[in-house]
Amino acid sequence: MSVLPPIRSIVQRSVVSPGAGVFHIEDIYPRVDDGRFPVKRMIGDPFDVWADIFRDGHDIIAANLLWREESNSEWSREPMSHHGNDRWTATFTPHHVGRHLYAIEAWTDEFATWSYGVRAKQVAGQDVSLDALEGAALLTKAQPGDTASAAILTGAAEEFLQNGDLAPLLDERVAQAMAKSQIPRDLTTSKSYPLVVDRPRAVAGAWYEMIPRSQGKIPGQHGTFRDCITRLPDVAAMGFDVVYFTPIHPIGRINRKGRNNALKAEAGDPGSPYAIGAAEGGHDSVHPELGSLDDFRELVREAKKLGMEIALDFAVQCSPDHPWLTQHPNWFQRRPDGSIRYAENPPKKYEDIHNPDFSSDDAGSLWNALRDVVWFWVEQGVQIFRVDNPHTKPFPFWEWLIKEIQSRDPNVIFLAEAFTRPKLMKGLAKLGFTQSYTYFTWRTGKQELQEYLSELTAYPERDYYRPNFFVTTPDILPYHLQSGEAWAFKSRLALAATLSGSYGIYNGFELLEHKPIPGKEEYLDSEKYEIKVRDWDAPGNIKPFIRDINHARRDNPALLQTARLKFLAVDNDQTIAFCKTSTDGANTVIVAIALTREPREFWIALGDAGIETDSGRKRIAALENILTGERHGVSWGGVRLRIDPSRDPALLFRCLM
């Protein structure tokens, strides 16, 4: 049988400095991996913080939410409110883009505790003369930070000392002055947690991906930046916010790939833009046939005039004749025969590119060089980067690089192009990537769409993972679009544009391009390996539909976010419906989209969907079609609708009171 130590020794080992460990501050929300990674929010959106705060005994406690920009040493404070069962909450609104910290402090409110006790004794008819002296002493020990509070406390103390009346000490104005003037006893502060505040484009945007060399008008002739400038008004008219370019750098000649990824290029084959680098330069150079750096800067300016941004591809790979292979040969792995290892994803081989070796003895110089490449393009006016295959590079590198760049310019956005295992994708989002690719491209059924969106909008994913739903990419032509049916293209675009705050298409989508390599989810005659010229107004295009959807997004804040999403019950298995609400609750949108081509009628149950007003939450009385203006009354908690996918597979409604 074990023998317990004497009580005295237990007490002695438990003694700590006065006040230490009195408070427990637990279950702070939000936080990601207990603060290892930052929570993400958008500038101007309220940031709600919750925590369980308690201490031993019956003393009344108080708490503040603290926050500051990471570069600022001074904390701002917001009083926390008791929500019930030791749960406390407070809100602040960040007004600057960049990295922030937040924490919680709690302390014993001596004056509130005294006031509560005195009032209880008065009700019980007990003598409170000594308590009154204790209260007056608390006033004299206070350290008011403003003249108004000082005057209130001095006046109350003097009035009590003159006539012994307790009433002045219990005045509500005294309580308010003491709340901010008394020296906090047992002050306890939690650890601080990181928060990244991003600009609105980090949360919402419509992306249009183009390969610059294919924007010309003469068959076989290499397009230029000026050709891209000519195309900008058309892209802007469709309502896109971001024009994303595949790599614009010189393309290697050694092991250049031919058409349809042929191992040997024929004369005139332009090669893959992802085989970056040649005698003309590397990652900080532009392909000479595209134009000059001045031309590129003009392109950035012209896009800005139209309300759009240029995004660049950042691919950490080099062609065999990239200058770095000569200048820094130790940045690359060599095989036993002395040759430099080219990129592989067995059984796939990429003979035209080499990946740098992040484990080399000179990895620090490599890291700095890649950072300098990104910053070079930031200096040219680019603030958005789509990063190619980041999951194949070390995570610590990305965490470092993103912090390095955003510490100089917090407006820079990084999109992680990683179609890989879910935990890797989420890991990249945690460490700093602003947005992430998703599995949306392959989610087609109603149940799997609902399950996937429920995952992305659940906690904690919604606090760090911002999805960007790309419908197609130069690498991916999904099977469900290979029939080329207009309703399918429209349905997929509507799903991407309304489910997610950010989405994207690859040029040619508006023309219903759908010719695959048989049996594969890849384009036949892919423009990754050849130059294409298109008639961008060819008959059968769906540009008006894309324009209408993008304009609906801009007019309805509910559609420019992902988290505030709720799926609705529909009595049709091939129709999906959902409700989205803006952050302030004032804009509520109902969306119904057909997942198959057949016309159908269906009933949507609206459930508890409503609209927030100054006087509280109001029920929905009617739905107004955002595109046509047609109205549908709500009765019996829902509405009956009809969709004919051959005309329009998506119905978008603004909710009315």
CORVENDA-V67863 format. One record per residue. PSI is psi in whole degrees, -180 to 180 (NA if undefined). NEAR is the number of other ideal C-beta (glycine too) atoms within 12 Angstrom. Layout:
psi=<PSI | PSI>
near=<NEAR | NEAR>
This chain:
psi=<131 | 149 | 126 | 143 | 159 | 149 | -40 | -44 | -35 | -46 | -42 | -38 | -21 | -12 | 130 | -180 | 149 | 130 | -17 | 137 | 13 | -41 | 148 | 122 | 107 | 165 | 47 | 130 | 139 | 159 | 153 | 118 | 48 | 35 | 1 | -35 | 156 | 149 | 150 | 137 | 167 | 144 | 137 | -12 | 137 | 140 | 106 | 134 | 134 | 153 | 152 | 123 | 125 | 166 | 170 | 158 | -170 | 4 | 148 | 137 | 164 | 159 | 152 | 146 | 126 | 144 | 155 | 159 | 145 | -32 | -5 | 135 | -14 | 131 | 142 | 155 | 143 | 123 | 138 | 149 | 143 | 121 | -17 | 144 | 45 | 14 | 129 | 152 | 153 | 164 | 140 | 159 | 114 | 136 | 10 | 140 | 141 | -170 | 134 | 168 | 149 | 153 | 177 | 137 | 145 | 152 | 166 | 125 | 92 | -42 | -41 | -39 | -45 | -47 | -43 | -44 | -42 | -46 | -40 | -40 | -38 | -43 | -36 | -1 | 25 | 160 | 130 | 21 | -44 | -37 | -37 | -42 | -38 | -40 | -43 | -37 | -36 | -38 | -41 | -25 | -12 | 156 | 80 | 142 | 1 | 157 | -34 | -47 | -41 | -42 | -40 | -46 | -41 | -44 | -42 | -42 | -44 | -40 | -39 | -44 | -30 | -42 | -1 | 12 | 128 | -22 | -44 | -31 | -22 | 6 | 141 | -32 | -34 | -43 | -43 | -40 | -39 | -31 | -30 | 4 | -24 | 150 | 119 | 129 | 143 | 32 | 125 | 132 | 134 | 171 | 158 | 152 | 146 | 147 | 131 | 125 | 121 | 162 | 164 | -35 | -22 | -23 | -35 | 138 | 148 | 118 | 138 | 114 | 130 | 152 | 112 | -37 | -11 | 19 | 6 | -176 | -10 | 119 | 133 | -9 | 134 | 129 | 162 | 171 | -33 | -33 | -38 | -40 | -40 | -31 | -19 | -44 | -36 | -42 | -41 | -38 | -27 | -6 | 19 | 151 | -29 | 129 | 113 | 124 | 136 | 170 | 138 | 16 | 168 | 145 | 134 | 154 | -29 | 131 | 26 | 137 | 146 | -170 | 144 | 36 | 27 | 146 | -29 | 126 | 142 | 168 | 131 | -12 | 130 | -15 | 172 | 133 | -12 | -7 | 81 | 131 | 138 | -171 | -27 | -11 | -179 | -132 | -17 | 23 | 162 | 149 | 126 | -30 | -16 | -26 | -160 | 172 | -34 | -40 | -41 | -43 | -36 | -40 | -44 | -43 | -42 | -38 | -42 | -38 | -30 | 9 | 22 | 163 | 151 | 127 | 142 | 150 | 132 | 101 | 117 | 76 | 160 | 141 | 165 | -21 | 25 | 139 | -29 | -30 | -29 | -43 | -33 | 65 | -24 | -2 | -1 | 146 | 142 | 147 | 171 | -27 | 4 | -11 | 154 | 133 | 125 | 168 | 141 | 150 | 76 | 133 | 3 | 142 | 141 | 78 | -16 | 6 | 153 | 136 | 135 | 154 | 104 | -5 | 10 | 164 | -18 | 32 | -32 | -42 | -36 | -47 | -48 | -39 | -42 | -39 | -43 | -32 | -48 | -45 | -32 | -45 | -29 | -41 | -19 | 1 | 6 | 130 | 10 | 131 | 128 | 120 | 124 | 123 | 53 | -22 | -11 | 5 | 158 | 134 | -42 | -32 | -46 | -41 | -41 | -49 | -45 | -42 | -41 | -46 | -46 | -19 | -27 | -40 | 97 | -5 | -5 | 135 | 138 | 124 | 125 | 113 | 87 | 103 | 89 | -161 | 142 | -40 | -32 | -42 | -42 | -34 | -40 | -40 | -40 | -43 | -9 | -14 | 131 | -40 | 166 | 143 | 166 | -179 | 9 | -38 | -29 | 7 | 113 | -33 | 157 | -49 | -43 | -32 | -46 | -40 | -41 | -44 | -34 | -34 | -46 | -28 | 5 | 170 | 142 | 0 | -40 | -18 | -11 | -17 | 112 | 110 | 146 | 111 | 98 | 129 | -43 | 162 | 170 | -22 | -17 | 115 | 96 | 152 | -36 | -6 | -1 | -9 | -20 | 15 | 132 | -39 | -37 | -43 | -43 | -42 | -45 | -39 | -43 | -40 | -49 | -44 | -25 | -28 | -38 | 147 | -32 | 138 | 168 | 157 | 160 | 136 | 142 | -21 | -40 | -18 | 7 | 34 | 131 | 16 | 113 | 164 | 125 | 128 | 3 | 159 | 53 | 150 | 135 | 143 | 48 | 136 | 3 | -21 | 4 | 165 | 132 | 150 | 133 | 156 | 103 | -7 | 26 | 146 | 143 | -2 | 157 | 29 | -42 | -38 | -45 | -44 | -46 | -41 | -45 | -37 | -37 | -38 | -48 | -32 | -9 | 101 | -26 | -32 | -10 | 31 | 167 | -34 | -39 | 72 | 137 | 126 | 145 | 152 | 131 | 137 | 40 | 122 | -18 | 18 | 131 | 140 | 147 | 163 | 136 | 141 | 137 | 165 | -38 | -3 | -2 | -21 | 116 | 131 | 136 | 132 | 136 | 130 | 134 | 136 | -5 | 171 | -14 | 140 | 149 | 154 | 151 | 163 | 131 | 124 | 121 | -14 | -134 | 18 | 139 | -173 | 131 | 132 | 175 | -27 | 10 | -176 | 131 | 147 | 156 | 128 | -29 | 160 | 134 | 121 | 120 | -31 | -33 | -19 | -5 | 141 | 146 | 125 | 148 | 128 | 149 | 32 | 17 | -166 | 143 | 132 | 169 | 138 | 134 | 96 | -26 | -25 | -50 | 112 | 4 | 135 | 126 | 127 | 138 | 134 | 137 | 151 | NA>
near=<3 | 4 | 6 | 9 | 12 | 10 | 10 | 11 | 12 | 11 | 11 | 11 | 11 | 12 | 12 | 11 | 8 | 10 | 19 | 14 | 15 | 24 | 32 | 22 | 37 | 22 | 21 | 35 | 29 | 31 | 33 | 30 | 19 | 19 | 23 | 18 | 31 | 37 | 40 | 41 | 42 | 35 | 27 | 20 | 30 | 21 | 34 | 26 | 42 | 30 | 37 | 27 | 37 | 25 | 29 | 13 | 12 | 13 | 25 | 29 | 35 | 36 | 43 | 34 | 41 | 33 | 35 | 27 | 25 | 26 | 15 | 15 | 9 | 11 | 22 | 24 | 23 | 27 | 24 | 34 | 20 | 23 | 19 | 10 | 12 | 22 | 22 | 36 | 29 | 34 | 21 | 31 | 23 | 33 | 19 | 25 | 31 | 30 | 31 | 36 | 35 | 44 | 33 | 41 | 32 | 39 | 32 | 30 | 32 | 31 | 40 | 30 | 29 | 35 | 33 | 22 | 26 | 30 | 22 | 17 | 22 | 20 | 11 | 11 | 8 | 14 | 13 | 27 | 17 | 16 | 26 | 31 | 21 | 24 | 41 | 34 | 20 | 33 | 38 | 25 | 20 | 30 | 18 | 27 | 15 | 15 | 12 | 16 | 25 | 22 | 17 | 29 | 38 | 23 | 22 | 38 | 30 | 18 | 23 | 30 | 21 | 12 | 13 | 15 | 20 | 29 | 19 | 28 | 40 | 30 | 24 | 16 | 19 | 37 | 34 | 22 | 32 | 39 | 29 | 26 | 32 | 34 | 21 | 29 | 26 | 29 | 27 | 29 | 25 | 31 | 20 | 26 | 34 | 35 | 40 | 46 | 37 | 41 | 31 | 27 | 31 | 40 | 36 | 40 | 44 | 43 | 45 | 45 | 41 | 45 | 43 | 43 | 38 | 39 | 38 | 30 | 20 | 14 | 14 | 16 | 18 | 32 | 38 | 30 | 38 | 24 | 30 | 39 | 33 | 19 | 37 | 35 | 19 | 29 | 39 | 28 | 23 | 37 | 34 | 43 | 39 | 42 | 44 | 46 | 45 | 41 | 45 | 45 | 43 | 31 | 47 | 39 | 23 | 25 | 30 | 34 | 34 | 25 | 26 | 25 | 31 | 21 | 17 | 18 | 26 | 16 | 10 | 16 | 27 | 37 | 42 | 41 | 44 | 39 | 41 | 46 | 41 | 35 | 19 | 23 | 27 | 37 | 38 | 32 | 29 | 36 | 38 | 22 | 28 | 37 | 27 | 20 | 25 | 16 | 26 | 35 | 22 | 23 | 41 | 33 | 21 | 27 | 35 | 22 | 15 | 26 | 22 | 36 | 39 | 42 | 42 | 43 | 39 | 44 | 40 | 41 | 40 | 46 | 44 | 33 | 29 | 44 | 26 | 38 | 33 | 19 | 19 | 27 | 23 | 21 | 34 | 33 | 22 | 17 | 12 | 7 | 7 | 10 | 16 | 30 | 23 | 28 | 33 | 17 | 15 | 7 | 6 | 13 | 16 | 33 | 28 | 37 | 41 | 37 | 33 | 39 | 29 | 27 | 19 | 21 | 13 | 20 | 23 | 19 | 20 | 33 | 28 | 19 | 29 | 40 | 31 | 21 | 38 | 39 | 26 | 26 | 35 | 29 | 20 | 27 | 26 | 39 | 35 | 42 | 44 | 42 | 41 | 36 | 29 | 40 | 30 | 28 | 35 | 25 | 27 | 19 | 31 | 38 | 27 | 25 | 36 | 40 | 27 | 25 | 35 | 36 | 22 | 20 | 25 | 31 | 28 | 40 | 47 | 45 | 43 | 41 | 40 | 34 | 28 | 21 | 12 | 21 | 15 | 24 | 33 | 34 | 29 | 40 | 43 | 35 | 37 | 42 | 46 | 48 | 45 | 43 | 44 | 40 | 28 | 37 | 34 | 24 | 30 | 25 | 17 | 29 | 16 | 18 | 35 | 26 | 17 | 32 | 35 | 22 | 25 | 37 | 29 | 18 | 18 | 26 | 29 | 29 | 33 | 38 | 41 | 45 | 41 | 50 | 40 | 43 | 44 | 41 | 38 | 39 | 30 | 32 | 38 | 31 | 21 | 29 | 35 | 25 | 17 | 20 | 22 | 30 | 31 | 32 | 40 | 40 | 40 | 46 | 46 | 42 | 42 | 42 | 49 | 47 | 46 | 45 | 43 | 45 | 46 | 44 | 46 | 37 | 40 | 37 | 43 | 39 | 26 | 31 | 32 | 28 | 22 | 24 | 19 | 13 | 10 | 18 | 24 | 27 | 34 | 22 | 23 | 37 | 37 | 39 | 37 | 31 | 34 | 34 | 23 | 27 | 17 | 30 | 16 | 15 | 11 | 18 | 25 | 36 | 34 | 20 | 34 | 39 | 26 | 29 | 43 | 42 | 24 | 35 | 40 | 25 | 21 | 32 | 28 | 40 | 44 | 35 | 36 | 43 | 35 | 30 | 36 | 27 | 30 | 37 | 25 | 34 | 19 | 26 | 18 | 26 | 35 | 42 | 44 | 41 | 39 | 40 | 33 | 30 | 29 | 19 | 24 | 22 | 31 | 44 | 43 | 46 | 47 | 46 | 42 | 38 | 35 | 24 | 22 | 19 | 20 | 26 | 19 | 29 | 24 | 38 | 26 | 36 | 22 | 17 | 39 | 26 | 32 | 23 | 16 | 10 | 8 | 11 | 18 | 21 | 22 | 35 | 21 | 24 | 37 | 28 | 28 | 34 | 27 | 17 | 14 | 18 | 18 | 28 | 18 | 30 | 17 | 11 | 19 | 27 | 36 | 24 | 36 | 24 | 36 | 18 | 30 | 18 | 18 | 30 | 38 | 43 | 44 | 42 | 41 | 35 | 40 | 26 | 21>
